[in-house]
Amino acid sequence: MDMDLYKALSLSPIVDKAEPDVWIRRVVIYEQIAPEPVIVREVSLTKGLNIVWAEETDSDDTNAEITGHSAGKTTFCRLLRYVLGEKTFGTKAGMDLIQKAFPGGYVAAELCVHQQWWAVIRPIGNGRSSYIKATATIEELLADRTRAAYQDDYPQKIGLDALLENLETLAVVRTNEAIQWGHLLAWCTRDQEARFQNIYDWRSARSESDWPSFRFSKADPLFVMRTLLGLFLPDELKGEEKLAKLKQERDRLEKQLEDLKREPQFRISLYENELRARLQTALPDKLGIDELPFRWDKLPPDLYRLTDNAVERIEVGIGVVDDDCQLLQEQIDNLGGTIISFEARAKVLDALFTVDEAAEGELDQGMAQRQNARDLLDQHGEATCILGGVLYRDCSYVQGRQQVLRFTQLQDAHAMEQAEAKRAEAKLAVDSQKKQIQEYIARLGKERASLQTKRDVLWAGISEKREHIRDLKNARDQLTMWTERFGKVGEFTELDECQKNLKDATQKIEKLETRLNTLLAQHDGNRALIASIFSGAVRAVLSSGTYDGRVSLANRELEFRITHGPAMSGEAVETLSVLLADVTCLVYNSVCDKARLPGFLLHDSPREADLGLRIYRSFIRLVAALQAHFGSADQCPFQYILTTTTPPPPELQSTDFVRLLLNAGVTNELLLRRNVAAASTSGDAPLI
């Protein structure tokens, strides 16, 4: 098929869309703008095809420099996005490197927004303000920086936000989120990191672009694409708005129902999980407890009947353990009786020894009395007896008593020796017997304590089993109660009403979706137009004659697909589908008065997303043919910028198409003419 789709499909561009609503004429990167401007790089762009080519070496030397990559292609794209209103011009790490290398740096551009020319300057160094001037060149703006713009109001001040004013709807109806210029910019300037995977993935989190994202990552961007392409009928859009409200109501009812169900459902789940867990503990050999229902009339038994089986098994176990407890108690009682008898024998020994001690005490008392008499006679020997008138020591009676006392003194001494000996012997015998008895009692005590411990463990096990029975029955009873309550209409009035409202809302949504899908058939004109452009683009690039392209609005979602027979898939095909879909929309925008695209498109290194060389060059030739239809770039109704490391087709390698030639192997041919990473680690590198 002829690559000039306008000619091949007899397309007539609309007169008032003879110029893109947004395009960039000139970009200048400054190391500083004061006291005197110092230019790092200046790039002139035109309408039509603009190629940024970072050359790669053909050398097979594994030590050769990587010349195509890291030359600055993506940085250039990010700077273009930056002057078109994006808040960042790179990842945080990348911006930090540029800011350190160019603390006074700025990027400037001359751009056209809806037929109004603007000169803009935005900081890439430590500056905070952007500057703008209407109907001016960059140099004129540098001389007159009186009008500042900031992150939040920059797109509005240069008229980018106003490009969305004539849309059929200004919000994503499903979420009521405003459609912003940042959404449109993201579609027109896809992240390289998004890898051209599909038509609705515009930004990757890895690019750190801080763009206005969507709540629903697929449905919302597809809705925005249909809105910008004018693929909504008024009745359909009203239906979409009504559908969005119904879905919001359904979401609210689902949340309310979840809250209302939480108590009964929570209780049912709680007691069901508890019952299953307790049954698994009581019946460890029983399989499938996790899958069994609570109640049914089939085999194997349900959880309800299984609870009775478990209780019966536990009670049998309790009976066995109880018998063991009784046997242990008998042994404990017998040992207790034996200990008591031996403790009584020890008391008898203590009593006998006490009697011996009493007899010895009496002997000691008599001996003490006689010793007192001796001491008395000796004490009063010089005194005069009042009866005889003589000294006591000379008294015959006293002398007789002294003789008797001297004799008993000898007897007392002998008796004391014998008594002490007998007492010591008796004490040894008693102590020996008591020791034996106490050791035996202690041994019996340990044995009894051991038996008591075993008995207590068994008793505790019985208590635990009985508690397990109580818990099993309680879990079953509670589950029965809550299940019966939950199944009864009118038991939870508010819950029943919420379920009814949710059912009604769901039925209304289904009916409205069916009606909206029917309305899609009325898009025959515009859908057929965009489908014919995509089909022509596919057949022009894949010229074997066996390929075609299909555009679908099935289920109210926009889809572009390359077909080869029933279908075709693969990484390269998906990439080509995205590229051709974007170019199709660019062409469609120029011939359809309903479309509201800016006519600006930027693709960053699509070949690196696994696109074959032959197909890639054929794709570039397609864009060049679209430009050629208008005779010159100046007459072209769109601007397309492509970055690549792959050489363009030979006929397109001239300066008419290649607007910027880079080479990572030569410092001066880097975008910023220096390795900013090296400058950040080794001090300020000289500007080359």
C-alpha positions in Angstrom: 0.0 0.0 0.0 1.1 3.6 -0.7 2.8 5.0 2.4 1.0 8.3 1.8 -2.1 7.5 3.8 -3.7 10.8 2.9 -3.5 9.9 -0.8 -4.2 6.2 -0.4 -7.3 6.8 1.8 -8.4 10.0 0.1 -8.1 11.9 3.4 -8.6 15.6 3.4 -7.0 17.5 6.3 -9.2 20.1 7.9 -8.2 23.7 7.0 -8.3 25.0 10.6 -6.0 22.2 11.7 -3.3 23.0 9.1 -0.9 23.7 12.1 -0.4 21.6 15.2 -2.0 23.1 18.4 1.4 22.5 20.1 4.8 22.3 18.5 8.4 23.3 19.4 10.6 25.4 17.0 13.8 25.8 19.0 15.4 24.4 22.1 18.5 26.0 23.8 20.4 24.5 26.8 22.3 27.2 28.8 25.1 26.6 31.3 24.1 30.0 32.7 22.0 33.0 31.6 23.7 35.6 33.8 25.8 37.7 33.8 26.1 36.6 30.1 24.3 33.6 28.5 26.6 30.6 27.9 25.0 28.1 25.4 25.7 24.4 25.8 23.5 23.1 23.0 21.0 24.6 20.5 18.6 22.5 18.5 16.2 23.7 15.8 13.1 21.7 15.1 10.4 21.8 12.4 6.9 20.5 11.9 6.8 17.0 10.5 9.5 14.4 11.1 12.4 15.3 13.5 15.0 12.6 14.2 17.4 12.7 17.1 20.1 10.1 16.2 22.7 8.8 18.6 25.1 7.0 16.4 26.4 3.5 17.4 29.7 2.0 16.3 29.7 -1.0 13.9 32.7 -2.4 15.7 32.5 -5.9 17.0 35.2 -5.1 19.6 33.9 -6.0 23.0 36.0 -3.1 24.5 34.4 -0.5 22.2 32.6 2.4 23.8 28.8 2.3 24.0 28.3 5.2 21.7 24.6 5.3 21.1 23.3 4.9 24.6 23.9 7.4 27.3 24.4 10.2 24.8 21.4 12.2 26.0 18.4 11.1 23.9 16.1 10.5 26.9 17.4 13.6 28.6 16.5 15.6 25.5 13.0 14.1 25.6 12.6 14.9 29.2 13.7 18.5 28.6 11.0 18.8 25.8 8.4 17.5 28.2 9.7 19.9 30.8 9.2 23.0 28.6 5.7 21.6 27.8 4.7 21.7 31.4 6.0 18.5 33.1 7.2 19.2 36.6 10.5 17.2 36.3 13.1 16.9 33.7 14.6 13.5 34.8 14.8 11.1 37.6 15.8 12.5 40.9 19.3 11.1 40.5 19.6 12.4 37.0 18.4 15.9 37.9 20.8 16.0 40.8 23.7 15.3 38.5 22.6 18.0 36.0 22.1 20.5 38.8 25.6 19.9 40.1 27.1 20.1 36.7 25.1 23.2 35.8 24.1 25.1 39.0 23.1 28.1 36.9 21.7 26.1 34.1 18.4 26.7 32.2 16.6 25.1 29.2 14.8 27.5 26.9 12.4 26.9 24.0 10.3 28.7 21.5 7.0 26.9 21.2 3.6 27.5 19.6 0.4 26.9 21.6 -2.8 27.2 19.7 -1.2 29.6 17.2 0.3 31.7 19.9 4.1 31.8 20.1 5.8 31.7 23.4 9.4 31.9 24.6 10.0 30.0 27.8 13.0 29.5 30.1 12.9 26.8 32.8 15.6 26.1 35.4 17.7 22.9 35.3 20.2 24.2 38.0 19.5 25.9 41.3 17.0 28.4 40.0 13.4 28.2 41.1 11.4 30.4 38.7 10.5 29.8 35.1 10.0 32.8 32.7 7.7 33.3 29.8 7.1 35.9 27.1 4.4 35.9 24.4 5.4 36.6 20.7 9.0 36.6 21.5 12.3 34.8 20.8 14.4 33.2 23.5 16.9 36.1 23.3 14.1 38.7 23.8 12.9 36.7 26.9 16.5 36.7 28.3 16.5 40.4 28.0 13.1 40.8 29.6 12.5 38.3 32.4 9.7 40.2 34.1 6.9 37.5 33.8 7.6 34.5 36.1 5.8 31.2 36.1 5.9 28.4 38.7 5.3 24.7 38.7 1.5 24.9 39.4 0.6 27.7 37.0 3.1 27.3 34.1 0.8 25.2 31.8 -2.1 27.6 32.4 -0.1 30.7 31.8 1.1 29.6 28.3 -2.3 28.3 27.3 -1.7 24.5 27.5 -4.6 24.0 29.9 -7.0 25.8 27.6 -6.5 23.1 24.9 -8.9 20.9 27.0 -11.7 23.5 27.2 -13.7 22.2 24.2 -13.8 18.5 25.2 -17.2 16.8 25.5 -16.4 16.2 29.2 -13.8 17.7 31.4 -13.6 14.7 33.8 -13.2 11.0 33.8 -16.8 10.1 34.5 -16.1 7.0 36.5 -14.0 8.8 39.1 -15.0 12.4 38.5 -11.3 13.3 38.3 -10.5 16.2 36.1 -8.8 15.6 32.7 -5.6 17.6 32.8 -3.0 18.7 30.3 -0.6 16.4 32.1 -2.7 13.4 31.0 -2.6 14.5 27.4 1.1 15.3 27.5 1.8 11.8 28.9 0.1 10.2 26.0 1.9 12.3 23.4 5.3 11.8 25.1 5.4 8.2 26.3 8.1 7.1 28.8 10.8 5.1 27.3 10.6 3.1 30.5 7.0 2.1 29.7 8.5 0.1 26.8 5.6 0.8 24.4 3.8 -2.2 26.0 0.2 -1.1 25.2 -1.6 2.1 24.2 -2.7 3.0 27.8 0.6 2.7 29.7 2.1 6.2 29.2 4.2 6.6 32.3 6.4 4.3 34.3 7.1 4.8 38.0 10.8 4.4 37.2 10.8 7.7 35.3 9.8 9.6 38.4 7.9 12.1 36.3 5.4 13.2 38.9 2.5 13.2 36.4 -1.2 13.3 37.3 -1.9 9.5 37.5 -5.2 7.7 37.2 -7.2 5.7 39.8 -7.9 3.0 37.3 -4.7 2.4 35.3 -6.4 1.0 32.2 -10.0 2.2 32.0 -9.3 5.8 32.8 -6.6 6.5 30.2 -8.7 4.7 27.6 -11.6 6.9 28.5 -9.4 10.0 28.1 -8.1 8.7 24.7 -11.7 8.3 23.5 -12.6 11.7 24.8 -9.7 13.4 23.0 -10.4 11.5 19.8 -14.1 12.6 19.9 -15.3 9.0 20.0 -18.3 9.7 22.3 -21.8 10.6 21.2 -23.7 13.1 23.4 -26.2 10.4 24.5 -23.4 7.9 25.1 -21.5 10.4 27.3 -24.6 11.1 29.3 -25.0 7.3 29.7 -21.4 7.0 30.8 -22.0 9.7 33.4 -25.1 7.9 34.6 -23.2 4.6 34.6 -20.4 6.2 36.6 -22.9 7.4 39.2 -24.5 4.0 39.4 -21.2 2.3 39.8 -20.3 4.8 42.6 -23.6 3.9 44.2 -22.9 0.2 43.8 -19.4 0.7 45.4 -21.0 2.5 48.3 -23.6 -0.2 48.8 -21.0 -2.9 48.6 -19.0 -1.2 51.3 -22.1 -0.7 53.4 -23.1 -4.3 52.9 -19.7 -5.4 53.9 -20.0 -3.3 57.1 -23.4 -4.7 57.8 -22.3 -8.2 57.2 -19.3 -7.8 59.3 -20.9 -8.8 62.6 -22.9 -11.9 61.5 -20.3 -12.9 58.9 -17.5 -12.3 61.3 -19.2 -14.4 63.9 -20.0 -17.2 61.5 -16.4 -17.2 60.2 -15.0 -17.0 63.7 -17.0 -20.0 65.1 -16.6 -22.0 61.9 -12.8 -21.6 62.0 -12.8 -22.4 65.7 -14.9 -25.5 65.2 -12.7 -26.8 62.4 -9.5 -26.2 64.4 -10.9 -28.0 67.4 -12.1 -30.9 65.3 -8.7 -31.2 63.7 -7.2 -31.4 67.2 -9.7 -33.9 68.5 -9.7 -36.0 65.3 -6.1 -35.7 63.9 -6.6 -38.8 61.7 -9.7 -37.4 60.1 -9.0 -35.9 56.6 -10.9 -33.2 54.8 -12.1 -31.2 57.8 -11.2 -28.0 56.0 -13.5 -28.8 53.1 -16.5 -30.2 55.0 -19.6 -28.0 55.2 -21.2 -27.2 58.5 -24.4 -29.1 57.8 -25.5 -31.5 55.0 -27.2 -34.8 54.6 -24.4 -36.7 52.8 -21.5 -38.8 53.7 -18.9 -38.2 55.2 -20.6 -36.5 58.1 -20.7 -32.8 58.2 -19.0 -30.6 60.9 -22.2 -30.7 63.0 -22.2 -34.5 63.3 -18.5 -34.7 63.4 -18.6 -32.7 66.6 -20.6 -35.5 68.3 -18.0 -38.1 67.1 -15.2 -35.9 68.5 -17.0 -35.5 71.9 -17.5 -39.3 72.1 -13.8 -39.9 71.4 -12.7 -37.4 73.9 -15.0 -38.9 76.6 -13.6 -42.4 75.9 -10.2 -40.9 76.4 -11.3 -39.2 79.6 -12.6 -42.6 81.0 -9.2 -44.3 80.3 -7.3 -41.5 82.0 -9.7 -41.5 84.9 -9.0 -45.2 85.6 -5.2 -44.4 85.6 -5.9 -41.6 88.0 -7.8 -43.9 90.4 -4.9 -46.5 90.3 -2.4 -43.8 91.1 -4.5 -42.5 93.9 -4.6 -45.9 95.5 -0.8 -46.1 95.4 -0.5 -42.6 96.8 -2.9 -43.5 99.7 -1.0 -46.7 100.5 2.3 -44.9 100.6 0.7 -42.3 102.9 -0.4 -45.0 105.3 3.1 -46.5 105.4 4.6 -43.0 106.1 2.2 -42.4 108.9 3.1 -45.8 110.6 6.8 -45.0 110.4 6.3 -41.5 111.7 4.5 -43.1 114.8 7.5 -45.4 115.4 9.7 -42.4 115.4 7.5 -40.7 118.0 7.8 -43.9 120.2 11.5 -43.7 120.1 11.4 -40.1 121.1 9.2 -40.9 124.1 11.5 -43.7 125.4 14.5 -41.4 125.2 12.5 -38.8 127.2 11.8 -41.4 130.0 15.5 -42.2 130.3 16.3 -38.6 130.5 13.8 -38.1 133.4 15.4 -41.0 135.4 18.8 -39.5 134.9 17.4 -36.2 135.9 16.3 -37.6 139.2 19.7 -39.1 139.9 21.3 -35.8 139.0 18.9 -34.1 141.5 19.9 -36.4 144.5 23.5 -36.0 143.8 23.1 -32.3 143.7 21.3 -32.2 147.1 24.1 -34.2 148.7 26.7 -31.9 147.3 24.8 -28.9 148.7 25.0 -30.5 152.2 28.8 -31.0 151.9 29.2 -27.4 150.8 27.1 -26.3 153.8 29.1 -28.2 156.4 32.4 -26.9 154.9 31.0 -23.4 154.8 30.0 -23.4 158.5 32.9 -25.5 160.0 34.3 -22.5 162.1 30.8 -21.6 163.5 29.6 -22.7 167.1 26.9 -25.2 167.3 24.0 -23.6 169.4 23.0 -27.0 170.7 26.4 -28.3 171.9 28.3 -25.1 172.3 31.2 -26.4 170.3 32.5 -25.7 166.8 30.6 -27.5 164.0 33.8 -29.2 162.9 34.2 -30.7 166.3 30.6 -31.8 166.7 30.3 -35.6 166.7 27.1 -35.4 164.8 28.5 -33.3 162.1 31.6 -35.4 161.9 29.3 -38.5 161.5 27.4 -36.8 158.7 30.6 -35.8 157.0 31.8 -39.4 157.0 28.5 -40.5 155.4 28.7 -37.7 152.8 32.2 -38.5 151.9 31.2 -42.1 151.3 28.2 -41.1 149.1 30.3 -38.7 147.2 32.4 -41.7 145.9 29.2 -43.6 145.2 27.7 -40.6 143.3 30.8 -40.2 141.2 30.7 -43.9 140.2 26.9 -43.8 139.5 27.3 -40.7 137.4 29.9 -42.3 135.2 27.7 -45.4 134.7 24.7 -43.2 133.9 26.6 -41.1 131.4 27.8 -44.2 129.6 24.3 -45.8 129.5 22.8 -42.5 128.3 25.4 -42.1 125.5 24.8 -45.7 124.4 21.0 -45.3 124.5 21.2 -42.1 122.5 23.3 -43.7 119.8 20.8 -46.5 119.4 17.8 -44.2 119.3 19.5 -41.8 116.9 20.4 -44.7 114.6 16.9 -46.1 114.5 15.4 -42.6 114.0 17.8 -41.9 111.1 16.8 -45.1 109.4 13.1 -44.4 109.8 13.5 -40.7 108.6 15.4 -41.9 105.5 12.7 -44.4 104.7 10.0 -41.8 105.3 11.8 -39.4 102.9 12.1 -42.1 100.3 8.5 -42.9 100.6 7.7 -39.2 100.4 9.5 -38.7 97.1 7.8 -41.8 95.7 4.4 -40.4 96.8 5.2 -36.9 95.4 6.2 -38.4 92.0 2.9 -40.3 91.9 1.0 -37.2 92.9 2.7 -35.3 90.0 1.6 -38.0 87.6 -1.9 -37.9 89.0 -2.1 -34.1 88.8 -0.9 -34.2 85.1 -3.6 -36.7 84.3 -6.2 -34.7 86.2 -5.1 -31.6 84.2 -5.4 -33.5 81.0 -8.9 -34.6 82.0 -9.8 -31.0 82.8 -8.4 -29.9 79.4 -10.4 -32.6 77.6 -13.6 -31.6 79.4 -13.0 -28.0 78.5 -12.3 -29.0 74.9 -15.7 -30.8 74.9 -17.3 -27.6 76.2 -15.6 -25.4 73.6 -16.5 -27.8 70.8 -20.2 -27.8 71.8 -20.1 -24.0 72.3 -18.5 -23.4 68.9 -21.1 -25.6 67.2 -24.0 -24.0 69.1 -22.8 -20.5 68.3 -22.3 -21.4 64.6 -25.8 -22.9 64.5 -27.3 -19.8 66.0 -25.5 -17.2 63.8 -26.0 -19.3 60.6 -29.7 -19.6 61.3 -30.0 -15.9 62.1 -28.1 -14.9 59.0 -30.3 -17.0 56.8 -33.5 -15.7 58.0 -35.1 -12.8 56.1 -36.0 -10.0 58.5 -33.5 -11.0 61.1 -31.2 -8.2 59.9 -33.5 -5.6 58.4 -30.9 -3.1 57.4 -28.7 -5.8 55.8 -31.7 -7.1 53.8 -32.5 -3.7 52.5 -28.9 -3.0 51.5 -28.8 -6.4 49.6 -31.9 -5.5 47.7 -30.6 -2.0 46.8 -27.3 -3.5 45.7 -29.1 -6.0 43.5 -31.2 -3.3 41.9 -28.1 -1.1 41.2 -26.3 -4.1 39.7 -29.2 -4.8 37.4 -29.4 -1.2 36.3 -25.7 -1.2 35.5 -26.0 -4.3 33.4 -28.9 -2.8 31.4 -27.1 0.5 30.9 -23.9 -1.2 29.8 -25.9 -3.2 27.3 -27.5 0.0 26.0 -24.1 1.8 25.8 -22.6 -1.1 23.9 -25.5 -0.9 21.5 -24.7 2.8 21.0 -21.2 2.0 19.9 -22.7 0.8 16.6 -23.6 4.4 15.9 -19.9 5.4 15.9 -19.7 3.9 12.4 -18.4 7.2 10.8 -15.5 8.1 13.2 -14.7 4.5 14.1 -14.5 3.5 10.5 -12.3 6.5 9.7 -9.8 5.8 12.5 -9.9 2.1 11.7 -9.2 2.7 8.0 -6.2 4.9 8.9 -4.8 2.2 11.2 -5.4 -0.5 8.7 -3.7 1.5 6.0 -0.7 2.2 8.3 -0.3 -1.4 9.2 -0.4 -2.5 5.5 2.0 0.2 4.5 4.6 -0.8 7.1 4.0 -4.6 6.8 3.7 -4.6 3.1 3.6 -8.4 2.5 -0.2 -8.1 2.0 -1.1 -10.6 4.8 -1.3 -8.2 7.6 -4.0 -5.8 8.6 -5.0 -3.6 11.5 -8.2 -3.5 13.5 -9.6 -0.9 15.8 -12.2 -2.0 18.3 -14.5 -0.3 20.8 -15.8 -3.5 22.3 -16.9 -3.2 25.9 -16.4 0.6 25.4 -12.6 0.2 25.4 -10.4 1.4 22.6 -8.1 -1.2 21.1 -5.7 -1.2 18.2 -4.5 -4.6 17.0 -2.4 -5.9 14.2 -3.9 -9.0 12.6 -2.3 -11.8 10.6 -5.1 -14.2 10.0 -7.2 -14.4 13.2 -4.6 -12.5 15.3 -1.0 -11.7 15.8 1.0 -11.3 19.0 4.6 -10.9 20.3 6.7 -8.2 21.7 7.6 -6.5 18.4 4.0 -6.6 17.2 2.8 -5.0 20.4 5.4 -2.2 20.1 4.5 -1.6 16.5 0.8 -1.6 17.4 1.4 1.2 19.9 3.6 3.2 17.4 1.1 2.9 14.6 -1.8 3.7 16.9 -0.2 6.9 18.0 0.6 7.9 14.4 -2.9 6.9 13.3 -4.3 9.2 16.0 -2.0 12.0 14.7 -3.4 11.6 11.2 -7.0 11.2 12.4 -6.7 14.4 14.4 -5.8 16.3 11.2 -8.9 15.0 9.4 -11.6 14.8 12.1 -13.2 17.9 13.6 -14.2 16.0 16.7 -10.6 15.2 17.7 -8.8 17.4 20.2 -5.2 16.2 20.1 -2.4 18.8 20.1 -0.8 17.4 16.9 2.5 16.8 18.8 4.0 13.4 19.2 7.3 12.2 20.7 8.6 8.6 20.7 11.8 7.9 22.7 13.8 5.0 21.3 11.0 2.7 20.3 13.5 0.4 18.4 14.9 -0.5 21.8 11.5 -2.1 22.7 12.4 -5.0 20.4 11.3 -3.8 17.0 12.9 -5.3 14.0 15.2 -3.1 11.8 13.3 -3.6 8.6 10.0 -2.9 10.2 11.5 0.0 12.1 12.8 1.7 9.0 9.5 1.1 7.2 7.7 2.8 10.1 10.0 5.9 9.8 9.4 6.0 6.0 5.7 6.0 6.8 6.0 9.2 8.9 8.2 10.8 6.2 5.6 10.0 3.6 2.9 11.6 5.7 5.0 14.8 5.8 5.8 14.6 2.1 2.1 14.7 1.3 2.1 18.4 2.4 5.1 19.3 0.2 7.2 20.6 3.0 7.6 20.4 6.8 6.3 23.9 7.1 2.9 22.8 5.8 2.6 19.7 7.9 -0.3 19.6 10.5 1.7 17.7 13.0 5.2 17.5 14.6 6.7 14.1 15.2 10.0 13.7 17.1 11.8 10.3 17.2 15.0 9.4 19.1 17.0 6.4 18.0 20.3 4.7 18.1 19.5 2.8 14.9 20.5 4.6 11.7 17.4 6.0 9.9 16.8 4.9 6.3 19.6 6.3 4.1 17.4 8.8 2.4 16.4 10.3 5.7 19.8 10.7 7.2 20.1 14.3 6.0 19.8 17.4 8.1 16.3 17.9 6.6 15.2 15.1 9.1 18.1 14.5 11.5 17.8 17.6 13.8 20.3 16.4 16.4 23.2 14.0 16.0 24.7 12.6 19.2 27.5 10.2 20.1 28.3 8.9 23.6 31.8 8.1 22.6 32.8 11.7 22.0 32.4 14.2 24.9 31.5 17.2 22.7 28.8 15.1 21.0 27.0 14.4 24.2 23.8 16.3 24.6 25.2 18.4 27.4 28.8 18.3 26.0 30.1 16.8 29.2 29.8 13.6 31.3 27.7 15.0 34.2 28.2 11.8 36.2 32.0 12.2 36.0 31.7 16.0 36.8 29.8 15.2 39.9 32.5 12.9 41.2 35.6 14.6 40.1 34.8 18.3 40.5 33.7 20.7 37.8 34.6 19.3 34.4 35.6 21.9 31.8 32.9 22.7 29.2 34.0 21.1 25.9 
